[in-house]
Amino acid sequence: MRNKHSMSDYVNMGTAIGLCAAGGILLGAIFSNLILGLIIGVAIGVVLGAVLQLNIKKKR
């Protein structure tokens, strides 16, 4: 039988912030506003990372 793994098993808060920041930089480059894209990406990464960390704590 396969164990079901959630995203929170593989991604920690730092990874979520880094990946979302990179995505924000890419979107900022597309829309010609790197700083705004970086800020939005990091904000999304922080929220996503916090939610993932809460899921990890609930499982334990």
VMD Tcl script that draws the C-alpha trace (Angstrom):
set ca {
  {0.00 0.00 0.00}
  {1.30 3.48 -0.80}
  {1.64 6.11 1.85}
  {0.05 9.43 1.01}
  {2.52 12.27 1.37}
  {1.48 15.89 1.37}
  {3.47 18.82 0.07}
  {4.44 19.76 3.62}
  {6.46 16.53 3.89}
  {8.88 17.76 1.22}
  {8.88 21.57 1.39}
  {10.01 23.58 4.40}
  {9.47 27.29 4.99}
  {12.78 28.39 3.46}
  {12.13 26.43 0.31}
  {8.65 27.91 -0.05}
  {9.98 31.44 0.37}
  {12.80 30.84 -2.12}
  {10.61 29.28 -4.78}
  {7.92 31.94 -4.51}
  {10.52 34.72 -4.55}
  {12.00 33.25 -7.73}
  {8.54 33.11 -9.28}
  {7.93 36.70 -8.20}
  {11.17 37.82 -9.84}
  {10.14 36.11 -13.08}
  {6.72 37.73 -13.02}
  {8.32 41.06 -12.15}
  {10.62 40.73 -15.15}
  {7.66 40.02 -17.40}
  {5.74 43.03 -16.09}
  {8.84 45.29 -15.90}
  {8.74 45.76 -12.13}
  {11.26 43.48 -10.43}
  {11.01 44.92 -6.92}
  {7.23 44.66 -6.76}
  {7.37 41.10 -8.11}
  {10.00 40.15 -5.52}
  {7.96 41.62 -2.67}
  {4.79 39.86 -3.80}
  {6.65 36.57 -4.29}
  {8.24 36.69 -0.85}
  {4.92 37.58 0.78}
  {3.24 34.60 -0.87}
  {6.18 32.40 0.13}
  {5.95 33.42 3.77}
  {2.22 32.69 3.92}
  {2.61 29.38 2.06}
  {5.54 28.36 4.27}
  {3.62 29.18 7.44}
  {0.63 27.14 6.31}
  {2.88 24.20 5.46}
  {4.58 24.40 8.86}
  {1.19 24.36 10.58}
  {0.26 21.23 8.64}
  {3.48 19.54 9.79}
  {2.78 20.41 13.42}
  {-0.80 19.09 13.20}
  {0.42 15.74 11.86}
  {2.81 15.16 14.77}
}
mol new
graphics top color blue
foreach p $ca { graphics top sphere $p radius 0.5 }
foreach p [lrange $ca 0 end-1] q [lrange $ca 1 end] { graphics top cylinder $p $q radius 0.2 }
display resetview
